[in-house]
Amino acid sequence: MKGVIFTHLQEMIESQQGFQVWNAILERCDLPSEGVFVSTEQYPDEELFAIVDELSAVSGLSVNDLLGAFGEYLFPNLHKSVPSEIFAPLTLWELLEGLDSIIHMEVKKLDKKAQTPTLTVKRSSDKEIVLEYRSTKKLYHLAMGMLKGAAEVFDEKVTLAKPICMHDGHSCCELVITRNV
């Protein structure tokens, strides 16, 4: 996983829980990186899972809730850092329809080793988009949080649902995003 994900996680934890909590988590995790993350470097996914597991133990919140909260925090920060010439969606719908074909493709150009999820638009209308989410990392809750963060950035009122989920034994998750107009 790219270091930028870890640096944003550190920022979120330090801003919401304090520097001492971040340090305590790192001490308990015994990470190969020792918690020193460079945004452009690659780190094992297990380090993210270890940090979130420890944060769950410290905060009493579930891992899934923490991943969702992190996704909501992460999207606006990543959105601010993406050069507009790569992809400048004007609406949430444009973003959702271009995730795999534009954004993930650009990520893979910059980093050949990037393991982005596959998000396929199954159906789309003015009021609803159905995305199919596939990922070996099974970070569906992070993705849902990022969708909530994206809706906030684009000032869209939406309802999110997941009628099918890989955490229930399915091969993918189905994400239904409905505009509340």
C-alpha positions as CSV (number, residue, x, y, z in Angstrom):
1,M,0.0,0.0,0.0
2,K,1.3,3.5,-0.9
3,G,2.8,5.5,1.9
4,V,0.4,8.4,1.3
5,I,-2.4,6.3,2.8
6,F,-0.3,5.8,6.0
7,T,0.6,9.5,6.2
8,H,-3.1,10.5,6.0
9,L,-4.0,7.8,8.6
10,Q,-1.3,9.3,10.9
11,E,-2.7,12.8,10.4
12,M,-6.2,11.6,11.1
13,I,-5.2,9.8,14.3
14,E,-3.0,12.6,15.6
15,S,-5.6,15.3,14.9
16,Q,-8.5,13.3,16.4
17,Q,-6.8,11.2,19.1
18,G,-3.5,13.0,19.7
19,F,0.2,12.4,19.0
20,Q,0.5,10.2,22.1
21,V,-2.1,7.7,20.8
22,W,-0.3,7.5,17.5
23,N,3.0,6.7,19.3
24,A,1.3,4.2,21.6
25,I,-0.2,2.4,18.6
26,L,3.2,2.3,16.8
27,E,4.9,0.9,19.9
28,R,2.3,-2.0,20.2
29,C,2.3,-2.8,16.5
30,D,6.1,-3.5,16.0
31,L,5.9,-2.6,12.3
32,P,8.8,-3.3,9.9
33,S,8.7,0.3,8.9
34,E,8.7,1.4,12.5
35,G,5.9,3.8,11.6
36,V,8.1,6.0,9.4
37,F,6.1,6.4,6.2
38,V,7.2,8.2,3.0
39,S,4.2,9.0,0.8
40,T,5.8,7.7,-2.4
41,E,7.0,4.4,-1.0
42,Q,5.2,1.1,-0.8
43,Y,4.4,-0.7,2.5
44,P,2.9,-4.0,3.3
45,D,-0.9,-3.9,3.7
46,E,-0.5,-5.8,7.0
47,E,0.9,-2.6,8.5
48,L,-2.4,-0.7,7.8
49,F,-4.4,-3.6,9.3
50,A,-2.2,-3.7,12.4
51,I,-2.5,0.0,13.0
52,V,-6.3,-0.1,12.5
53,D,-6.6,-3.2,14.8
54,E,-4.6,-1.3,17.5
55,L,-6.7,1.8,17.1
56,S,-9.8,-0.3,17.5
57,A,-8.4,-1.7,20.7
58,V,-7.6,1.8,22.0
59,S,-10.8,3.6,20.9
60,G,-13.3,0.8,21.4
61,L,-14.6,1.4,17.8
62,S,-14.9,-1.5,15.4
63,V,-12.3,-1.9,12.7
64,N,-15.1,-1.5,10.0
65,D,-16.3,1.8,11.6
66,L,-12.7,3.0,11.8
67,L,-12.0,2.1,8.1
68,G,-15.2,4.0,7.1
69,A,-14.2,7.0,9.1
70,F,-10.7,6.9,7.6
71,G,-12.2,6.7,4.1
72,E,-14.3,9.9,4.8
73,Y,-11.2,11.6,6.0
74,L,-9.0,10.3,3.2
75,F,-11.1,11.3,0.1
76,P,-11.1,15.1,0.6
77,N,-7.4,15.0,1.3
78,L,-6.5,12.9,-1.8
79,H,-8.9,15.0,-3.9
80,K,-7.0,18.1,-3.0
81,S,-3.7,16.6,-4.0
82,V,-4.7,15.2,-7.4
83,P,-3.5,17.6,-10.2
84,S,-6.6,18.8,-12.2
85,E,-5.0,17.8,-15.5
86,I,-5.2,14.1,-14.5
87,F,-8.9,14.1,-13.8
88,A,-11.1,17.0,-12.8
89,P,-14.6,15.7,-12.3
90,L,-17.2,18.3,-11.9
91,T,-19.8,16.1,-10.3
92,L,-19.9,13.0,-8.1
93,W,-21.4,11.0,-11.0
94,E,-18.4,11.9,-13.3
95,L,-16.0,10.8,-10.6
96,L,-17.9,7.5,-10.1
97,E,-18.1,6.7,-13.8
98,G,-14.4,7.5,-14.2
99,L,-12.9,5.7,-11.2
100,D,-11.6,2.6,-12.9
101,S,-11.1,3.9,-16.5
102,I,-9.4,7.2,-15.6
103,I,-8.3,7.5,-11.9
104,H,-7.1,4.0,-11.3
105,M,-5.5,3.8,-14.7
106,E,-3.5,7.0,-13.9
107,V,-2.5,5.6,-10.5
108,K,-1.2,2.5,-12.2
109,K,0.8,4.6,-14.7
110,L,2.5,6.4,-11.8
111,D,3.0,3.1,-9.9
112,K,3.2,-0.1,-11.8
113,K,2.8,-2.1,-8.6
114,A,-0.3,-0.4,-7.4
115,Q,-3.1,-2.7,-6.5
116,T,-6.2,-0.7,-6.9
117,P,-9.7,-2.2,-6.4
118,T,-11.7,-2.9,-9.5
119,L,-14.9,-0.7,-9.6
120,T,-17.2,-1.4,-12.5
121,V,-20.3,0.6,-13.2
122,K,-23.1,-1.9,-13.6
123,R,-25.9,0.5,-14.1
124,S,-26.1,4.3,-14.2
125,S,-28.9,6.8,-14.4
126,D,-29.3,10.4,-13.3
127,K,-30.5,9.2,-9.8
128,E,-28.6,6.0,-9.2
129,I,-25.3,4.3,-9.9
130,V,-24.6,0.7,-9.1
131,L,-20.9,-0.2,-8.7
132,E,-19.3,-3.6,-8.5
133,Y,-16.3,-3.5,-6.1
134,R,-13.7,-6.2,-6.2
135,S,-10.5,-6.3,-4.2
136,T,-8.3,-8.9,-2.6
137,K,-7.8,-6.5,0.3
138,K,-11.5,-6.4,1.0
139,L,-11.4,-2.8,2.1
140,Y,-15.1,-2.2,1.3
141,H,-15.7,-0.2,4.4
142,L,-12.8,2.2,3.5
143,A,-14.4,2.5,0.0
144,M,-17.8,3.3,1.5
145,G,-16.2,6.0,3.6
146,M,-14.4,7.4,0.6
147,L,-17.8,7.5,-1.2
148,K,-19.3,9.5,1.7
149,G,-16.3,11.8,1.6
150,A,-16.7,12.3,-2.1
151,A,-20.4,13.1,-1.7
152,E,-19.4,15.7,0.8
153,V,-16.8,17.2,-1.5
154,F,-19.2,17.4,-4.4
155,D,-22.0,18.6,-2.1
156,E,-24.3,15.7,-3.1
157,K,-26.9,14.2,-0.8
158,V,-26.8,10.5,-1.4
159,T,-27.9,7.2,0.2
160,L,-25.4,4.3,0.1
161,A,-26.4,0.7,0.2
162,K,-24.7,-2.7,-0.2
163,P,-27.1,-5.4,-1.2
164,I,-24.2,-7.8,-1.9
165,C,-21.0,-7.9,0.1
166,M,-17.8,-10.0,-0.1
167,H,-17.7,-10.0,3.7
168,D,-20.8,-12.2,3.5
169,G,-19.1,-14.7,1.2
170,H,-19.9,-13.1,-2.2
171,S,-17.1,-12.7,-4.8
172,C,-17.7,-8.9,-4.8
173,C,-19.6,-6.1,-3.2
174,E,-22.3,-4.2,-4.9
175,L,-22.5,-0.5,-4.0
176,V,-25.7,1.4,-4.8
177,I,-25.4,5.1,-4.7
178,T,-28.7,7.0,-4.9
179,R,-29.1,10.7,-5.3
180,N,-31.5,12.3,-2.8
181,V,-33.0,15.0,-4.9
